[in-house]
Amino acid sequence: MKNEQQLLRLLQENSRRTVSDLANELGLSRATVQQTMERLERSGVIQGYTIKINPHYQQQQVSAYIMISVIPRKTADIVRQIHKVPQLDMLCTISGQYDLIAKVTEATTEALDNSIDRIATLDGVEKTLSHIVLSRKVDR
């Protein structure tokens, strides 16, 4: 289990590392690392591999965290509709005054404003509160 956590951490840092490199870093055999990765993939712990985009490029984009209050019986429908928004980076249920939080990224503030409005006007959304990201201090 400890090896799994270490392996996952290394893959999150750089998912393009070779199995040999990962095995060397973890002090395990290449076969053990390969089997562990395959097991984590089969069990759904690892759902895919991705890239990390240069922060300079990301800073040219504009993002917002949108807190969303919904009519409870419409939550599932709203989640399905928001999931279809191509600019959506993240959607979570949260506790407190709001029910959901979404992160949306666009190329311009005008496009971001349109995406926020699209979410705010969904049937069943009671209110939203948006926070624009000014800069990223840590992005893992």
PATORLUM-70990 format. One record per atom (N, C-alpha, C): x, y, z negated; residue in one letter; atom name. Coordinates in nm, 2 decimals. Layout:
<lumses>
LUMSE       x       y       z  residu  atome
LUMSE       X       Y       Z       A     CA
...
</lumses>
This chain:
<lumses>
LUMSE       x       y       z  residu  atome
LUMSE    0.08   -0.12    0.00       M      N
LUMSE    0.00    0.00    0.00       M     CA
LUMSE    0.09    0.13    0.00       M      C
LUMSE    0.19    0.13   -0.08       K      N
LUMSE    0.28    0.24   -0.08       K     CA
LUMSE    0.35    0.26    0.05       K      C
LUMSE    0.39    0.15    0.12       N      N
LUMSE    0.45    0.16    0.25       N     CA
LUMSE    0.35    0.21    0.35       N      C
LUMSE    0.22    0.17    0.34       E      N
LUMSE    0.12    0.22    0.43       E     CA
LUMSE    0.11    0.37    0.42       E      C
LUMSE    0.10    0.42    0.29       Q      N
LUMSE    0.09    0.57    0.27       Q     CA
LUMSE    0.21    0.64    0.33       Q      C
LUMSE    0.33    0.59    0.31       Q      N
LUMSE    0.45    0.65    0.36       Q     CA
LUMSE    0.45    0.65    0.52       Q      C
LUMSE    0.41    0.53    0.57       L      N
LUMSE    0.40    0.52    0.72       L     CA
LUMSE    0.30    0.62    0.77       L      C
LUMSE    0.18    0.64    0.71       L      N
LUMSE    0.08    0.73    0.76       L     CA
LUMSE    0.13    0.88    0.75       L      C
LUMSE    0.21    0.91    0.64       R      N
LUMSE    0.27    1.04    0.63       R     CA
LUMSE    0.36    1.07    0.74       R      C
LUMSE    0.45    0.97    0.77       L      N
LUMSE    0.55    0.99    0.88       L     CA
LUMSE    0.48    1.01    1.02       L      C
LUMSE    0.37    0.93    1.04       L      N
LUMSE    0.30    0.94    1.16       L     CA
LUMSE    0.22    1.07    1.17       L      C
LUMSE    0.18    1.13    1.06       Q      N
LUMSE    0.11    1.26    1.06       Q     CA
LUMSE    0.21    1.37    1.10       Q      C
LUMSE    0.33    1.35    1.05       E      N
LUMSE    0.44    1.45    1.08       E     CA
LUMSE    0.47    1.44    1.23       E      C
LUMSE    0.48    1.32    1.29       N      N
LUMSE    0.52    1.31    1.43       N     CA
LUMSE    0.47    1.17    1.47       N      C
LUMSE    0.36    1.17    1.54       S      N
LUMSE    0.30    1.04    1.58       S     CA
LUMSE    0.38    0.98    1.70       S      C
LUMSE    0.48    1.05    1.76       R      N
LUMSE    0.55    0.99    1.87       R     CA
LUMSE    0.68    0.92    1.82       R      C
LUMSE    0.70    0.91    1.69       R      N
LUMSE    0.82    0.84    1.65       R     CA
LUMSE    0.82    0.70    1.69       R      C
LUMSE    0.93    0.64    1.72       T      N
LUMSE    0.93    0.50    1.77       T     CA
LUMSE    0.91    0.41    1.64       T      C
LUMSE    0.87    0.29    1.67       V      N
LUMSE    0.85    0.19    1.56       V     CA
LUMSE    0.99    0.17    1.50       V      C
LUMSE    1.09    0.16    1.58       S      N
LUMSE    1.23    0.14    1.53       S     CA
LUMSE    1.27    0.25    1.43       S      C
LUMSE    1.24    0.37    1.47       D      N
LUMSE    1.27    0.49    1.39       D     CA
LUMSE    1.19    0.49    1.26       D      C
LUMSE    1.07    0.45    1.27       L      N
LUMSE    0.98    0.44    1.15       L     CA
LUMSE    1.03    0.33    1.05       L      C
LUMSE    1.07    0.22    1.11       A      N
LUMSE    1.12    0.11    1.03       A     CA
LUMSE    1.25    0.15    0.96       A      C
LUMSE    1.33    0.21    1.03       N      N
LUMSE    1.46    0.26    0.97       N     CA
LUMSE    1.43    0.36    0.86       N      C
LUMSE    1.35    0.45    0.88       E      N
LUMSE    1.31    0.55    0.77       E     CA
LUMSE    1.25    0.48    0.65       E      C
LUMSE    1.17    0.38    0.67       L      N
LUMSE    1.10    0.31    0.56       L     CA
LUMSE    1.18    0.20    0.50       L      C
LUMSE    1.29    0.16    0.57       G      N
LUMSE    1.37    0.05    0.52       G     CA
LUMSE    1.29   -0.08    0.53       G      C
LUMSE    1.22   -0.10    0.64       L      N
LUMSE    1.14   -0.22    0.67       L     CA
LUMSE    1.18   -0.27    0.80       L      C
LUMSE    1.14   -0.39    0.83       S      N
LUMSE    1.17   -0.45    0.97       S     CA
LUMSE    1.08   -0.38    1.07       S      C
LUMSE    1.12   -0.38    1.19       R      N
LUMSE    1.04   -0.33    1.30       R     CA
LUMSE    0.91   -0.41    1.31       R      C
LUMSE    0.92   -0.54    1.30       A      N
LUMSE    0.80   -0.62    1.31       A     CA
LUMSE    0.69   -0.59    1.20       A      C
LUMSE    0.74   -0.56    1.08       T      N
LUMSE    0.66   -0.53    0.96       T     CA
LUMSE    0.58   -0.40    0.99       T      C
LUMSE    0.66   -0.30    1.04       V      N
LUMSE    0.60   -0.17    1.07       V     CA
LUMSE    0.49   -0.19    1.19       V      C
LUMSE    0.53   -0.26    1.29       Q      N
LUMSE    0.44   -0.28    1.40       Q     CA
LUMSE    0.31   -0.35    1.36       Q      C
LUMSE    0.32   -0.45    1.27       Q      N
LUMSE    0.21   -0.53    1.22       Q     CA
LUMSE    0.12   -0.43    1.13       Q      C
LUMSE    0.18   -0.35    1.05       T      N
LUMSE    0.11   -0.26    0.96       T     CA
LUMSE    0.03   -0.16    1.05       T      C
LUMSE    0.10   -0.11    1.15       M      N
LUMSE    0.03   -0.01    1.24       M     CA
LUMSE   -0.09   -0.07    1.31       M      C
LUMSE   -0.07   -0.20    1.36       E      N
LUMSE   -0.18   -0.27    1.43       E     CA
LUMSE   -0.30   -0.29    1.33       E      C
LUMSE   -0.26   -0.33    1.21       R      N
LUMSE   -0.37   -0.36    1.11       R     CA
LUMSE   -0.44   -0.23    1.07       R      C
LUMSE   -0.37   -0.12    1.06       L      N
LUMSE   -0.43    0.01    1.03       L     CA
LUMSE   -0.52    0.06    1.14       L      C
LUMSE   -0.48    0.03    1.27       E      N
LUMSE   -0.56    0.06    1.38       E     CA
LUMSE   -0.69   -0.02    1.39       E      C
LUMSE   -0.67   -0.15    1.37       R      N
LUMSE   -0.79   -0.24    1.37       R     CA
LUMSE   -0.89   -0.21    1.26       R      C
LUMSE   -0.84   -0.17    1.14       S      N
LUMSE   -0.93   -0.14    1.03       S     CA
LUMSE   -0.99    0.00    1.04       S      C
LUMSE   -0.95    0.08    1.14       G      N
LUMSE   -1.00    0.21    1.16       G     CA
LUMSE   -0.94    0.32    1.08       G      C
LUMSE   -0.83    0.28    1.00       V      N
LUMSE   -0.76    0.39    0.92       V     CA
LUMSE   -0.69    0.48    1.02       V      C
LUMSE   -0.62    0.42    1.12       I      N
LUMSE   -0.56    0.50    1.23       I     CA
LUMSE   -0.66    0.50    1.34       I      C
LUMSE   -0.72    0.62    1.37       Q      N
LUMSE   -0.82    0.62    1.48       Q     CA
LUMSE   -0.77    0.67    1.61       Q      C
LUMSE   -0.64    0.72    1.61       G      N
LUMSE   -0.58    0.77    1.73       G     CA
LUMSE   -0.46    0.85    1.70       G      C
LUMSE   -0.39    0.88    1.80       Y      N
LUMSE   -0.26    0.96    1.79       Y     CA
LUMSE   -0.28    1.09    1.86       Y      C
LUMSE   -0.22    1.19    1.80       T      N
LUMSE   -0.24    1.32    1.86       T     CA
LUMSE   -0.11    1.40    1.87       T      C
LUMSE   -0.13    1.52    1.91       I      N
LUMSE   -0.01    1.61    1.92       I     CA
LUMSE   -0.02    1.72    1.82       I      C
LUMSE    0.09    1.79    1.79       K      N
LUMSE    0.09    1.91    1.71       K     CA
LUMSE    0.13    2.02    1.80       K      C
LUMSE    0.05    2.12    1.81       I      N
LUMSE    0.07    2.23    1.90       I     CA
LUMSE    0.16    2.34    1.84       I      C
LUMSE    0.25    2.40    1.91       N      N
LUMSE    0.33    2.50    1.87       N     CA
LUMSE    0.25    2.61    1.80       N      C
LUMSE    0.29    2.65    1.68       P      N
LUMSE    0.22    2.75    1.61       P     CA
LUMSE    0.21    2.89    1.68       P      C
LUMSE    0.31    2.92    1.76       H      N
LUMSE    0.31    3.04    1.84       H     CA
LUMSE    0.19    3.04    1.94       H      C
LUMSE    0.17    2.92    2.00       Y      N
LUMSE    0.06    2.91    2.10       Y     CA
LUMSE   -0.07    2.92    2.02       Y      C
LUMSE   -0.08    2.85    1.91       Q      N
LUMSE   -0.20    2.85    1.83       Q     CA
LUMSE   -0.24    2.99    1.78       Q      C
LUMSE   -0.14    3.07    1.75       Q      N
LUMSE   -0.16    3.21    1.71       Q     CA
LUMSE   -0.22    3.29    1.82       Q      C
LUMSE   -0.21    3.25    1.94       Q      N
LUMSE   -0.27    3.32    2.05       Q     CA
LUMSE   -0.42    3.29    2.06       Q      C
LUMSE   -0.46    3.19    1.99       Q      N
LUMSE   -0.60    3.15    1.98       Q     CA
LUMSE   -0.66    3.22    1.86       Q      C
LUMSE   -0.79    3.22    1.86       V      N
LUMSE   -0.86    3.28    1.74       V     CA
LUMSE   -0.96    3.18    1.68       V      C
LUMSE   -0.95    3.16    1.55       S      N
LUMSE   -1.03    3.06    1.49       S     CA
LUMSE   -1.12    3.12    1.38       S      C
LUMSE   -1.23    3.06    1.34       A      N
LUMSE   -1.31    3.10    1.23       A     CA
LUMSE   -1.36    2.98    1.16       A      C
LUMSE   -1.37    2.99    1.03       Y      N
LUMSE   -1.44    2.89    0.94       Y     CA
LUMSE   -1.58    2.95    0.92       Y      C
LUMSE   -1.68    2.87    0.96       I      N
LUMSE   -1.82    2.91    0.95       I     CA
LUMSE   -1.89    2.82    0.85       I      C
LUMSE   -1.93    2.89    0.74       M      N
LUMSE   -2.01    2.82    0.64       M     CA
LUMSE   -2.15    2.83    0.68       M      C
LUMSE   -2.22    2.71    0.67       I      N
LUMSE   -2.36    2.70    0.73       I     CA
LUMSE   -2.46    2.65    0.62       I      C
LUMSE   -2.56    2.72    0.60       S      N
LUMSE   -2.67    2.68    0.51       S     CA
LUMSE   -2.78    2.63    0.60       S      C
LUMSE   -2.83    2.50    0.57       V      N
LUMSE   -2.93    2.44    0.66       V     CA
LUMSE   -3.06    2.40    0.58       V      C
LUMSE   -3.16    2.38    0.65       I      N
LUMSE   -3.28    2.32    0.60       I     CA
LUMSE   -3.25    2.17    0.58       I      C
LUMSE   -3.26    2.12    0.46       P      N
LUMSE   -3.21    1.98    0.44       P     CA
LUMSE   -3.26    1.88    0.54       P      C
LUMSE   -3.39    1.88    0.57       R      N
LUMSE   -3.44    1.78    0.66       R     CA
LUMSE   -3.39    1.79    0.81       R      C
LUMSE   -3.32    1.90    0.84       K      N
LUMSE   -3.27    1.92    0.97       K     CA
LUMSE   -3.12    1.90    0.98       K      C
LUMSE   -3.06    1.86    0.87       T      N
LUMSE   -2.91    1.85    0.86       T     CA
LUMSE   -2.85    1.75    0.97       T      C
LUMSE   -2.91    1.64    0.98       A      N
LUMSE   -2.86    1.54    1.08       A     CA
LUMSE   -2.86    1.59    1.22       A      C
LUMSE   -2.97    1.66    1.26       D      N
LUMSE   -2.99    1.72    1.39       D     CA
LUMSE   -2.89    1.83    1.41       D      C
LUMSE   -2.87    1.91    1.31       I      N
LUMSE   -2.77    2.02    1.33       I     CA
LUMSE   -2.63    1.97    1.34       I      C
LUMSE   -2.60    1.87    1.26       V      N
LUMSE   -2.46    1.81    1.28       V     CA
LUMSE   -2.44    1.75    1.42       V      C
LUMSE   -2.55    1.69    1.47       R      N
LUMSE   -2.54    1.63    1.61       R     CA
LUMSE   -2.51    1.75    1.71       R      C
LUMSE   -2.59    1.86    1.69       Q      N
LUMSE   -2.58    1.97    1.79       Q     CA
LUMSE   -2.44    2.04    1.78       Q      C
LUMSE   -2.39    2.06    1.65       I      N
LUMSE   -2.26    2.13    1.63       I     CA
LUMSE   -2.15    2.04    1.69       I      C
LUMSE   -2.17    1.91    1.67       H      N
LUMSE   -2.07    1.81    1.72       H     CA
LUMSE   -2.04    1.82    1.87       H      C
LUMSE   -2.14    1.87    1.94       K      N
LUMSE   -2.13    1.89    2.09       K     CA
LUMSE   -2.06    2.01    2.13       K      C
LUMSE   -2.03    2.10    2.03       V      N
LUMSE   -1.96    2.23    2.07       V     CA
LUMSE   -1.82    2.19    2.10       V      C
LUMSE   -1.77    2.22    2.22       P      N
LUMSE   -1.64    2.17    2.26       P     CA
LUMSE   -1.52    2.24    2.18       P      C
LUMSE   -1.55    2.36    2.13       Q      N
LUMSE   -1.45    2.44    2.06       Q     CA
LUMSE   -1.44    2.40    1.91       Q      C
LUMSE   -1.52    2.31    1.87       L      N
LUMSE   -1.53    2.26    1.73       L     CA
LUMSE   -1.40    2.18    1.70       L      C
LUMSE   -1.33    2.23    1.59       D      N
LUMSE   -1.21    2.16    1.54       D     CA
LUMSE   -1.24    2.07    1.43       D      C
LUMSE   -1.34    2.11    1.35       M      N
LUMSE   -1.37    2.04    1.22       M     CA
LUMSE   -1.52    2.07    1.18       M      C
LUMSE   -1.58    1.97    1.12       L      N
LUMSE   -1.71    1.99    1.06       L     CA
LUMSE   -1.72    1.90    0.93       L      C
LUMSE   -1.75    1.96    0.82       C      N
LUMSE   -1.76    1.89    0.69       C     CA
LUMSE   -1.88    1.93    0.61       C      C
LUMSE   -1.93    1.84    0.54       T      N
LUMSE   -2.04    1.88    0.44       T     CA
LUMSE   -1.96    1.93    0.32       T      C
LUMSE   -2.02    2.03    0.25       I      N
LUMSE   -1.96    2.09    0.13       I     CA
LUMSE   -2.06    2.11    0.02       I      C
LUMSE   -2.01    2.13   -0.10       S      N
LUMSE   -2.10    2.15   -0.21       S     CA
LUMSE   -2.11    2.31   -0.23       S      C
LUMSE   -2.21    2.35   -0.30       G      N
LUMSE   -2.22    2.49   -0.33       G     CA
LUMSE   -2.34    2.55   -0.25       G      C
LUMSE   -2.33    2.68   -0.23       Q      N
LUMSE   -2.44    2.76   -0.17       Q     CA
LUMSE   -2.46    2.72   -0.02       Q      C
LUMSE   -2.35    2.68    0.04       Y      N
LUMSE   -2.36    2.64    0.18       Y     CA
LUMSE   -2.35    2.48    0.19       Y      C
LUMSE   -2.40    2.43    0.30       D      N
LUMSE   -2.41    2.28    0.32       D     CA
LUMSE   -2.30    2.23    0.41       D      C
LUMSE   -2.26    2.30    0.50       L      N
LUMSE   -2.16    2.26    0.60       L     CA
LUMSE   -2.05    2.37    0.62       L      C
LUMSE   -1.93    2.33    0.66       I      N
LUMSE   -1.83    2.42    0.71       I     CA
LUMSE   -1.78    2.37    0.84       I      C
LUMSE   -1.77    2.46    0.93       A      N
LUMSE   -1.71    2.42    1.07       A     CA
LUMSE   -1.59    2.51    1.09       A      C
LUMSE   -1.50    2.46    1.17       K      N
LUMSE   -1.39    2.54    1.22       K     CA
LUMSE   -1.40    2.54    1.37       K      C
LUMSE   -1.40    2.66    1.43       V      N
LUMSE   -1.41    2.67    1.57       V     CA
LUMSE   -1.30    2.76    1.62       V      C
LUMSE   -1.24    2.72    1.73       T      N
LUMSE   -1.13    2.79    1.79       T     CA
LUMSE   -1.16    2.83    1.93       T      C
LUMSE   -1.13    2.95    1.97       E      N
LUMSE   -1.16    3.01    2.10       E     CA
LUMSE   -1.04    3.09    2.15       E      C
LUMSE   -1.04    3.12    2.28       A      N
LUMSE   -0.93    3.20    2.34       A     CA
LUMSE   -0.94    3.35    2.31       A      C
LUMSE   -1.06    3.40    2.29       T      N
LUMSE   -1.09    3.54    2.26       T     CA
LUMSE   -1.18    3.56    2.15       T      C
LUMSE   -1.18    3.68    2.09       T      N
LUMSE   -1.28    3.71    1.98       T     CA
LUMSE   -1.42    3.71    2.04       T      C
LUMSE   -1.44    3.76    2.16       E      N
LUMSE   -1.57    3.76    2.22       E     CA
LUMSE   -1.63    3.62    2.24       E      C
LUMSE   -1.54    3.53    2.28       A      N
LUMSE   -1.59    3.39    2.30       A     CA
LUMSE   -1.62    3.33    2.16       A      C
LUMSE   -1.53    3.36    2.06       L      N
LUMSE   -1.55    3.31    1.92       L     CA
LUMSE   -1.69    3.37    1.87       L      C
LUMSE   -1.71    3.49    1.89       D      N
LUMSE   -1.84    3.55    1.85       D     CA
LUMSE   -1.96    3.48    1.91       D      C
LUMSE   -1.95    3.44    2.04       N      N
LUMSE   -2.06    3.37    2.10       N     CA
LUMSE   -2.08    3.23    2.04       N      C
LUMSE   -1.96    3.16    2.01       S      N
LUMSE   -1.97    3.03    1.95       S     CA
LUMSE   -2.04    3.04    1.81       S      C
LUMSE   -2.00    3.14    1.73       I      N
LUMSE   -2.06    3.16    1.60       I     CA
LUMSE   -2.21    3.19    1.61       I      C
LUMSE   -2.25    3.27    1.71       D      N
LUMSE   -2.39    3.30    1.73       D     CA
LUMSE   -2.47    3.18    1.77       D      C
LUMSE   -2.40    3.09    1.86       R      N
LUMSE   -2.47    2.97    1.90       R     CA
LUMSE   -2.50    2.88    1.79       R      C
LUMSE   -2.41    2.87    1.69       I      N
LUMSE   -2.43    2.79    1.57       I     CA
LUMSE   -2.53    2.85    1.48       I      C
LUMSE   -2.52    2.98    1.46       A      N
LUMSE   -2.62    3.05    1.37       A     CA
LUMSE   -2.76    3.05    1.42       A      C
LUMSE   -2.78    3.03    1.55       T      N
LUMSE   -2.92    3.03    1.60       T     CA
LUMSE   -2.98    2.89    1.62       T      C
LUMSE   -2.91    2.79    1.58       L      N
LUMSE   -2.96    2.66    1.59       L     CA
LUMSE   -3.09    2.64    1.50       L      C
LUMSE   -3.19    2.57    1.55       D      N
LUMSE   -3.31    2.55    1.47       D     CA
LUMSE   -3.27    2.47    1.34       D      C
LUMSE   -3.30    2.53    1.23       G      N
LUMSE   -3.28    2.47    1.10       G     CA
LUMSE   -3.16    2.54    1.03       G      C
LUMSE   -3.09    2.62    1.09       V      N
LUMSE   -2.98    2.70    1.02       V     CA
LUMSE   -3.04    2.81    0.96       V      C
LUMSE   -3.03    2.82    0.82       E      N
LUMSE   -3.09    2.93    0.75       E     CA
LUMSE   -3.00    3.06    0.75       E      C
LUMSE   -2.86    3.03    0.73       K      N
LUMSE   -2.77    3.15    0.73       K     CA
LUMSE   -2.63    3.09    0.75       K      C
LUMSE   -2.54    3.18    0.79       T      N
LUMSE   -2.40    3.15    0.81       T     CA
LUMSE   -2.32    3.26    0.75       T      C
LUMSE   -2.19    3.22    0.72       L      N
LUMSE   -2.09    3.32    0.67       L     CA
LUMSE   -1.96    3.28    0.73       L      C
LUMSE   -1.91    3.37    0.81       S      N
LUMSE   -1.79    3.34    0.89       S     CA
LUMSE   -1.66    3.41    0.83       S      C
LUMSE   -1.55    3.33    0.84       H      N
LUMSE   -1.42    3.39    0.80       H     CA
LUMSE   -1.33    3.37    0.92       H      C
LUMSE   -1.27    3.48    0.97       I      N
LUMSE   -1.18    3.47    1.08       I     CA
LUMSE   -1.04    3.44    1.02       I      C
LUMSE   -0.97    3.35    1.09       V      N
LUMSE   -0.83    3.31    1.05       V     CA
LUMSE   -0.74    3.42    1.10       V      C
LUMSE   -0.66    3.49    1.02       L      N
LUMSE   -0.57    3.59    1.06       L     CA
LUMSE   -0.43    3.53    1.09       L      C
LUMSE   -0.38    3.43    1.01       S      N
LUMSE   -0.26    3.36    1.04       S     CA
LUMSE   -0.26    3.23    0.96       S      C
LUMSE   -0.18    3.14    1.01       R      N
LUMSE   -0.16    3.01    0.94       R     CA
LUMSE   -0.03    3.01    0.86       R      C
LUMSE   -0.04    2.99    0.74       K      N
LUMSE    0.08    2.98    0.65       K     CA
LUMSE    0.14    2.84    0.64       K      C
LUMSE    0.05    2.74    0.64       V      N
LUMSE    0.09    2.60    0.64       V     CA
LUMSE   -0.01    2.53    0.73       V      C
LUMSE    0.04    2.44    0.82       D      N
LUMSE   -0.04    2.37    0.90       D     CA
LUMSE    0.02    2.23    0.92       D      C
LUMSE   -0.04    2.13    0.85       R      N
LUMSE    0.02    2.00    0.85       R     CA
LUMSE   -0.05    1.91    0.95       R      C
</lumses>
